[in-house]
């Protein structure tokens, strides 16, 4: 029976993780926040950023988190994921983790060329686009 770490590692490079994962790498490097926390904080915001490109997938997420309600809207997915994260007692804001706005540019600069940021469903071509994401979570 594989361990959790091994099982998790088997998924590496099998799917494009997107900007929440890639920005998390830079967040961890700049601030020391654990990757699990950075993922919790960034995911709902990146989902909102990607909504136009991932509407059908987010529709499935919204329905799954709303008891398969066919009226659940794709735009609700990020809020439902955020509520789930909060209900588990996980962090939802960078400010609560001691991240300062002055660090946002360094985080963005470090994330810009990350493979997962480059594979994001909605293309990210500048650090300015990335800076807006940590600002939304602050």
NUBA-240803 format. One record per atom (N, C-alpha, C): residue in three letters; chain; atom name; x, y, z. Coordinates in steps of 0.05 Angstrom, whole numbers. Atoms other than C-alpha are relative to their C-alpha. Layout:
residues N
(rec ALA, A, CA, (X, Y, Z)) ...
//
This chain:
residues 138
(rec UNK, A, N, (17, -23, 0)) (rec UNK, A, CA, (0, 0, 0)) (rec UNK, A, C, (18, 25, 0)) (rec UNK, A, N, (-17, -24, 1)) (rec UNK, A, CA, (32, 66, -21)) (rec UNK, A, C, (-7, 20, 22)) (rec UNK, A, N, (5, -21, -20)) (rec UNK, A, CA, (39, 122, 29)) (rec UNK, A, C, (-13, 23, -13)) (rec UNK, A, N, (13, -23, 11)) (rec UNK, A, CA, (1, 187, 21)) (rec UNK, A, C, (19, 17, -17)) (rec UNK, A, N, (-20, -16, 15)) (rec UNK, A, CA, (64, 224, -2)) (rec UNK, A, C, (5, -13, -27)) (rec UNK, A, N, (-5, 14, 26)) (rec UNK, A, CA, (78, 171, -55)) (rec UNK, A, C, (-24, 2, -18)) (rec UNK, A, N, (24, -2, 16)) (rec UNK, A, CA, (6, 170, -78)) (rec UNK, A, C, (-4, 28, -11)) (rec UNK, A, N, (3, -28, 9)) (rec UNK, A, CA, (4, 246, -82)) (rec UNK, A, C, (21, 6, -22)) (rec UNK, A, N, (-21, -5, 19)) (rec UNK, A, CA, (70, 247, -120)) (rec UNK, A, C, (-5, -13, -27)) (rec UNK, A, N, (5, 14, 25)) (rec UNK, A, CA, (44, 199, -172)) (rec UNK, A, C, (-16, 18, -20)) (rec UNK, A, N, (15, -17, 18)) (rec UNK, A, CA, (0, 255, -199)) (rec UNK, A, C, (16, 23, -12)) (rec UNK, A, N, (-16, -21, 11)) (rec UNK, A, CA, (57, 303, -213)) (rec UNK, A, C, (4, -3, -30)) (rec UNK, A, N, (-3, -3, 29)) (rec UNK, A, CA, (61, 325, -286)) (rec UNK, A, C, (-22, -16, -15)) (rec UNK, A, N, (21, 14, 14)) (rec UNK, A, CA, (-3, 286, -302)) (rec UNK, A, C, (-23, 19, -7)) (rec UNK, A, N, (20, -20, 5)) (rec UNK, A, CA, (-48, 347, -300)) (rec UNK, A, C, (12, 28, 3)) (rec UNK, A, N, (-10, -27, -5)) (rec UNK, A, CA, (-36, 422, -305)) (rec UNK, A, C, (-13, 12, 25)) (rec UNK, A, N, (11, -8, -26)) (rec UNK, A, CA, (-44, 447, -234)) (rec UNK, A, C, (-10, 29, 0)) (rec UNK, A, N, (9, -27, 2)) (rec UNK, A, CA, (-53, 520, -253)) (rec UNK, A, C, (12, 19, 20)) (rec UNK, A, N, (-13, -22, -14)) (rec UNK, A, CA, (-38, 586, -220)) (rec UNK, A, C, (-2, -2, 31)) (rec UNK, A, N, (1, 1, -29)) (rec UNK, A, CA, (-62, 571, -149)) (rec UNK, A, C, (23, -17, 11)) (rec UNK, A, N, (-23, 17, -8)) (rec UNK, A, CA, (-9, 517, -144)) (rec UNK, A, C, (27, 14, -5)) (rec UNK, A, N, (-26, -13, 7)) (rec UNK, A, CA, (46, 556, -180)) (rec UNK, A, C, (5, 25, 17)) (rec UNK, A, N, (-3, -23, -18)) (rec UNK, A, CA, (34, 620, -140)) (rec UNK, A, C, (7, -10, 28)) (rec UNK, A, N, (-6, 11, -26)) (rec UNK, A, CA, (36, 577, -78)) (rec UNK, A, C, (29, -7, 3)) (rec UNK, A, N, (-29, 5, -1)) (rec UNK, A, CA, (107, 556, -95)) (rec UNK, A, C, (15, 25, 8)) (rec UNK, A, N, (-14, -26, -6)) (rec UNK, A, CA, (129, 629, -95)) (rec UNK, A, C, (-8, 11, 27)) (rec UNK, A, N, (9, -9, -27)) (rec UNK, A, CA, (87, 646, -34)) (rec UNK, A, C, (16, -14, 22)) (rec UNK, A, N, (-15, 15, -19)) (rec UNK, A, CA, (122, 591, 4)) (rec UNK, A, C, (29, 9, 1)) (rec UNK, A, N, (-28, -8, 1)) (rec UNK, A, CA, (191, 613, -19)) (rec UNK, A, C, (4, 28, 12)) (rec UNK, A, N, (-3, -27, -10)) (rec UNK, A, CA, (179, 686, -2)) (rec UNK, A, C, (-8, 3, 29)) (rec UNK, A, N, (11, -5, -27)) (rec UNK, A, CA, (140, 679, 63)) (rec UNK, A, C, (4, -23, 19)) (rec UNK, A, N, (-3, 23, -18)) (rec UNK, A, CA, (153, 609, 90)) (rec UNK, A, C, (-26, -14, 6)) (rec UNK, A, N, (26, 13, -5)) (rec UNK, A, CA, (79, 591, 90)) (rec UNK, A, C, (1, -27, -13)) (rec UNK, A, N, (0, 27, 11)) (rec UNK, A, CA, (68, 517, 79)) (rec UNK, A, C, (-17, -1, -25)) (rec UNK, A, N, (14, 2, 26)) (rec UNK, A, CA, (44, 495, 10)) (rec UNK, A, C, (-29, -7, 4)) (rec UNK, A, N, (28, 7, -5)) (rec UNK, A, CA, (-20, 466, 38)) (rec UNK, A, C, (-16, 25, 7)) (rec UNK, A, N, (13, -25, -7)) (rec UNK, A, CA, (-38, 534, 68)) (rec UNK, A, C, (-2, 18, -25)) (rec UNK, A, N, (1, -18, 23)) (rec UNK, A, CA, (-20, 572, 5)) (rec UNK, A, C, (-21, -10, -20)) (rec UNK, A, N, (21, 11, 18)) (rec UNK, A, CA, (-65, 525, -35)) (rec UNK, A, C, (-28, 7, 10)) (rec UNK, A, N, (26, -7, -11)) (rec UNK, A, CA, (-123, 537, 12)) (rec UNK, A, C, (-7, 29, -5)) (rec UNK, A, N, (5, -29, 2)) (rec UNK, A, CA, (-115, 612, 8)) (rec UNK, A, C, (-4, 8, -30)) (rec UNK, A, N, (1, -9, 27)) (rec UNK, A, CA, (-104, 618, -67)) (rec UNK, A, C, (-22, -12, -17)) (rec UNK, A, N, (19, 14, 18)) (rec UNK, A, CA, (-152, 567, -97)) (rec UNK, A, C, (-25, 14, -6)) (rec UNK, A, N, (25, -13, 7)) (rec UNK, A, CA, (-218, 604, -91)) (rec UNK, A, C, (4, 25, -18)) (rec UNK, A, N, (-5, -24, 15)) (rec UNK, A, CA, (-188, 668, -119)) (rec UNK, A, C, (9, -6, -29)) (rec UNK, A, N, (-8, 8, 27)) (rec UNK, A, CA, (-155, 633, -178)) (rec UNK, A, C, (-24, -12, -15)) (rec UNK, A, N, (24, 10, 13)) (rec UNK, A, CA, (-220, 597, -191)) (rec UNK, A, C, (-17, 23, -12)) (rec UNK, A, N, (15, -24, 10)) (rec UNK, A, CA, (-255, 665, -197)) (rec UNK, A, C, (14, 11, -25)) (rec UNK, A, N, (-16, -11, 22)) (rec UNK, A, CA, (-199, 689, -243)) (rec UNK, A, C, (-4, -17, -25)) (rec UNK, A, N, (2, 18, 22)) (rec UNK, A, CA, (-207, 628, -287)) (rec UNK, A, C, (-29, -6, -9)) (rec UNK, A, N, (27, 8, 4)) (rec UNK, A, CA, (-283, 625, -288)) (rec UNK, A, C, (-8, -1, -30)) (rec UNK, A, N, (9, -1, 28)) (rec UNK, A, CA, (-293, 645, -361)) (rec UNK, A, C, (11, -24, -16)) (rec UNK, A, N, (-12, 22, 14)) (rec UNK, A, CA, (-246, 589, -384)) (rec UNK, A, C, (-7, -27, 12)) (rec UNK, A, N, (5, 25, -14)) (rec UNK, A, CA, (-269, 536, -334)) (rec UNK, A, C, (-29, -3, 9)) (rec UNK, A, N, (28, -1, -8)) (rec UNK, A, CA, (-343, 549, -329)) (rec UNK, A, C, (-13, -28, 3)) (rec UNK, A, N, (13, 27, -2)) (rec UNK, A, CA, (-365, 477, -344)) (rec UNK, A, C, (11, -16, 23)) (rec UNK, A, N, (-12, 15, -22)) (rec UNK, A, CA, (-316, 447, -295)) (rec UNK, A, C, (-9, 11, 27)) (rec UNK, A, N, (9, -12, -25)) (rec UNK, A, CA, (-336, 497, -241)) (rec UNK, A, C, (-30, -5, 5)) (rec UNK, A, N, (28, 7, -3)) (rec UNK, A, CA, (-409, 482, -254)) (rec UNK, A, C, (-2, -27, 14)) (rec UNK, A, N, (0, 27, -13)) (rec UNK, A, CA, (-394, 409, -235)) (rec UNK, A, C, (8, 2, 29)) (rec UNK, A, N, (-9, -4, -28)) (rec UNK, A, CA, (-358, 432, -172)) (rec UNK, A, C, (-23, 12, 17)) (rec UNK, A, N, (22, -13, -14)) (rec UNK, A, CA, (-415, 478, -152)) (rec UNK, A, C, (-23, -20, 6)) (rec UNK, A, N, (22, 20, -3)) (rec UNK, A, CA, (-466, 422, -162)) (rec UNK, A, C, (9, -21, 21)) (rec UNK, A, N, (-9, 20, -19)) (rec UNK, A, CA, (-424, 372, -124)) (rec UNK, A, C, (0, 10, 29)) (rec UNK, A, N, (0, -11, -27)) (rec UNK, A, CA, (-418, 419, -65)) (rec UNK, A, C, (-27, 11, 9)) (rec UNK, A, N, (27, -9, -6)) (rec UNK, A, CA, (-492, 436, -67)) (rec UNK, A, C, (-20, -23, -3)) (rec UNK, A, N, (18, 23, 1)) (rec UNK, A, CA, (-521, 366, -65)) (rec UNK, A, C, (-11, -6, -28)) (rec UNK, A, N, (7, 5, 27)) (rec UNK, A, CA, (-523, 359, -141)) (rec UNK, A, C, (-24, 17, -9)) (rec UNK, A, N, (21, -19, 9)) (rec UNK, A, CA, (-572, 418, -147)) (rec UNK, A, C, (6, 10, -28)) (rec UNK, A, N, (-5, -8, 28)) (rec UNK, A, CA, (-578, 430, -222)) (rec UNK, A, C, (-1, 30, -3)) (rec UNK, A, N, (1, -29, 2)) (rec UNK, A, CA, (-591, 504, -208)) (rec UNK, A, C, (25, 13, 11)) (rec UNK, A, N, (-25, -11, -10)) (rec UNK, A, CA, (-523, 513, -175)) (rec UNK, A, C, (16, 12, -23)) (rec UNK, A, N, (-14, -14, 21)) (rec UNK, A, CA, (-485, 564, -216)) (rec UNK, A, C, (31, -4, 2)) (rec UNK, A, N, (-29, 3, 1)) (rec UNK, A, CA, (-412, 557, -237)) (rec UNK, A, C, (14, 21, 17)) (rec UNK, A, N, (-13, -22, -15)) (rec UNK, A, CA, (-396, 624, -206)) (rec UNK, A, C, (-1, -5, 30)) (rec UNK, A, N, (2, 6, -28)) (rec UNK, A, CA, (-415, 594, -138)) (rec UNK, A, C, (23, -18, 9)) (rec UNK, A, N, (-20, 21, -7)) (rec UNK, A, CA, (-359, 542, -141)) (rec UNK, A, C, (22, 12, 18)) (rec UNK, A, N, (-22, -11, -16)) (rec UNK, A, CA, (-304, 588, -114)) (rec UNK, A, C, (-9, 7, 28)) (rec UNK, A, N, (10, -7, -27)) (rec UNK, A, CA, (-348, 612, -56)) (rec UNK, A, C, (-4, -26, 16)) (rec UNK, A, N, (5, 25, -14)) (rec UNK, A, CA, (-367, 540, -39)) (rec UNK, A, C, (27, -13, 8)) (rec UNK, A, N, (-26, 10, -7)) (rec UNK, A, CA, (-294, 518, -41)) (rec UNK, A, C, (11, 16, 23)) (rec UNK, A, N, (-9, -17, -22)) (rec UNK, A, CA, (-276, 578, 3)) (rec UNK, A, C, (-14, -7, 26)) (rec UNK, A, N, (15, 7, -24)) (rec UNK, A, CA, (-331, 559, 52)) (rec UNK, A, C, (9, -27, 11)) (rec UNK, A, N, (-10, 26, -9)) (rec UNK, A, CA, (-307, 487, 54)) (rec UNK, A, C, (27, 3, 14)) (rec UNK, A, N, (-26, -5, -12)) (rec UNK, A, CA, (-236, 510, 68)) (rec UNK, A, C, (-2, 12, 28)) (rec UNK, A, N, (4, -13, -26)) (rec UNK, A, CA, (-259, 556, 124)) (rec UNK, A, C, (-13, -19, 20)) (rec UNK, A, N, (13, 18, -19)) (rec UNK, A, CA, (-303, 502, 154)) (rec UNK, A, C, (19, -21, 11)) (rec UNK, A, N, (-20, 19, -9)) (rec UNK, A, CA, (-242, 458, 160)) (rec UNK, A, C, (21, 13, 18)) (rec UNK, A, N, (-18, -14, -17)) (rec UNK, A, CA, (-207, 512, 200)) (rec UNK, A, C, (26, 8, -14)) (rec UNK, A, N, (-24, -7, 15)) (rec UNK, A, CA, (-156, 525, 145)) (rec UNK, A, C, (0, 30, -6)) (rec UNK, A, N, (-2, -28, 5)) (rec UNK, A, CA, (-130, 594, 128)) (rec UNK, A, C, (-13, 8, -26)) (rec UNK, A, N, (13, -11, 24)) (rec UNK, A, CA, (-167, 637, 77)) (rec UNK, A, C, (10, 27, -8)) (rec UNK, A, N, (-11, -26, 7)) (rec UNK, A, CA, (-128, 702, 78)) (rec UNK, A, C, (30, 2, 5)) (rec UNK, A, N, (-28, -3, -3)) (rec UNK, A, CA, (-56, 720, 68)) (rec UNK, A, C, (7, 18, 24)) (rec UNK, A, N, (-6, -18, -23)) (rec UNK, A, CA, (-60, 776, 120)) (rec UNK, A, C, (0, -15, 26)) (rec UNK, A, N, (1, 16, -24)) (rec UNK, A, CA, (-78, 724, 173)) (rec UNK, A, C, (25, -17, 3)) (rec UNK, A, N, (-25, 15, -1)) (rec UNK, A, CA, (-12, 689, 156)) (rec UNK, A, C, (24, 18, 2)) (rec UNK, A, N, (-22, -19, -4)) (rec UNK, A, CA, (30, 752, 165)) (rec UNK, A, C, (12, 10, -26)) (rec UNK, A, N, (-10, -10, 25)) (rec UNK, A, CA, (39, 767, 91)) (rec UNK, A, C, (-6, 29, -3)) (rec UNK, A, N, (3, -28, 3)) (rec UNK, A, CA, (50, 840, 78)) (rec UNK, A, C, (-4, 8, -29)) (rec UNK, A, N, (4, -9, 27)) (rec UNK, A, CA, (26, 877, 16)) (rec UNK, A, C, (26, 6, -15)) (rec UNK, A, N, (-26, -5, 12)) (rec UNK, A, CA, (98, 897, 3)) (rec UNK, A, C, (13, -25, -12)) (rec UNK, A, N, (-11, 25, 11)) (rec UNK, A, CA, (113, 823, -11)) (rec UNK, A, C, (-14, -9, -25)) (rec UNK, A, N, (15, 10, 23)) (rec UNK, A, CA, (61, 815, -66)) (rec UNK, A, C, (15, 1, -26)) (rec UNK, A, N, (-15, -2, 25)) (rec UNK, A, CA, (107, 839, -121)) (rec UNK, A, C, (22, -21, -2)) (rec UNK, A, N, (-21, 21, 0)) (rec UNK, A, CA, (163, 792, -101)) (rec UNK, A, C, (-13, -27, -4)) (rec UNK, A, N, (14, 25, 4)) (rec UNK, A, CA, (113, 735, -98)) (rec UNK, A, C, (-7, -3, -30)) (rec UNK, A, N, (8, 0, 29)) (rec UNK, A, CA, (87, 753, -168)) (rec UNK, A, C, (24, -4, -18)) (rec UNK, A, N, (-24, 3, 16)) (rec UNK, A, CA, (157, 760, -197)) (rec UNK, A, C, (10, -29, 1)) (rec UNK, A, N, (-9, 27, -3)) (rec UNK, A, CA, (176, 692, -170)) (rec UNK, A, C, (-19, -20, -13)) (rec UNK, A, N, (20, 19, 11)) (rec UNK, A, CA, (112, 659, -196)) (rec UNK, A, C, (-2, 2, -30)) (rec UNK, A, N, (6, -5, 28)) (rec UNK, A, CA, (111, 688, -266)) (rec UNK, A, C, (9, -23, -19)) (rec UNK, A, N, (-10, 21, 18)) (rec UNK, A, CA, (154, 634, -299)) (rec UNK, A, C, (-4, -29, 11)) (rec UNK, A, N, (6, 27, -10)) (rec UNK, A, CA, (128, 576, -257)) (rec UNK, A, C, (-16, -16, -20)) (rec UNK, A, N, (14, 18, 20)) (rec UNK, A, CA, (105, 517, -300)) (rec UNK, A, C, (-30, 0, 4)) (rec UNK, A, N, (29, 2, -5)) (rec UNK, A, CA, (37, 515, -265)) (rec UNK, A, C, (-13, 26, -6)) (rec UNK, A, N, (12, -26, 7)) (rec UNK, A, CA, (25, 589, -273)) (rec UNK, A, C, (-2, 2, -30)) (rec UNK, A, N, (0, 0, 30)) (rec UNK, A, CA, (43, 582, -347)) (rec UNK, A, C, (-21, -19, -12)) (rec UNK, A, N, (21, 18, 10)) (rec UNK, A, CA, (-7, 525, -354)) (rec UNK, A, C, (-28, 7, 10)) (rec UNK, A, N, (26, -8, -11)) (rec UNK, A, CA, (-64, 563, -321)) (rec UNK, A, C, (-20, 2, -23)) (rec UNK, A, N, (20, -1, 21)) (rec UNK, A, CA, (-129, 558, -361)) (rec UNK, A, C, (-4, 28, -12)) (rec UNK, A, N, (1, -28, 10)) (rec UNK, A, CA, (-133, 634, -367)) (rec UNK, A, C, (29, 9, 0)) (rec UNK, A, N, (-28, -7, 1)) (rec UNK, A, CA, (-65, 656, -392)) (rec UNK, A, C, (8, 23, 18)) (rec UNK, A, N, (-12, -22, -17)) (rec UNK, A, CA, (-22, 698, -345)) (rec UNK, A, C, (26, 7, -13)) (rec UNK, A, N, (-24, -8, 15)) (rec UNK, A, CA, (30, 738, -382)) (rec UNK, A, C, (17, 21, 14)) (rec UNK, A, N, (-15, -21, -13)) (rec UNK, A, CA, (53, 790, -332)) (rec UNK, A, C, (-2, -3, 31)) (rec UNK, A, N, (0, 0, -29)) (rec UNK, A, CA, (71, 797, -259)) (rec UNK, A, C, (-23, 17, 11)) (rec UNK, A, N, (22, -17, -9)) (rec UNK, A, CA, (18, 851, -254)) (rec UNK, A, C, (-26, -16, 3)) (rec UNK, A, N, (24, 17, -2)) (rec UNK, A, CA, (-36, 799, -267)) (rec UNK, A, C, (1, -17, 25)) (rec UNK, A, N, (-3, 17, -24)) (rec UNK, A, CA, (-8, 756, -211)) (rec UNK, A, C, (-3, 16, 25)) (rec UNK, A, N, (2, -17, -24)) (rec UNK, A, CA, (-2, 814, -161)) (rec UNK, A, C, (-29, 3, 8)) (rec UNK, A, N, (29, -4, -7)) (rec UNK, A, CA, (-78, 823, -165)) (rec UNK, A, C, (-11, -24, 16)) (rec UNK, A, N, (10, 23, -14)) (rec UNK, A, CA, (-88, 752, -139)) (rec UNK, A, C, (7, 0, 30)) (rec UNK, A, N, (-6, -2, -28)) (rec UNK, A, CA, (-50, 758, -73)) (rec UNK, A, C, (-15, 24, 13)) (rec UNK, A, N, (14, -23, -11)) (rec UNK, A, CA, (-82, 827, -64)) (rec UNK, A, C, (-29, -8, 6)) (rec UNK, A, N, (28, 9, -4)) (rec UNK, A, CA, (-151, 794, -70)) (rec UNK, A, C, (-2, -17, 26)) (rec UNK, A, N, (1, 18, -23)) (rec UNK, A, CA, (-133, 745, -14)) (rec UNK, A, C, (8, 14, 25)) (rec UNK, A, N, (-10, -14, -24)) (rec UNK, A, CA, (-104, 797, 33)) (rec UNK, A, C, (-22, 9, 17)) 
//
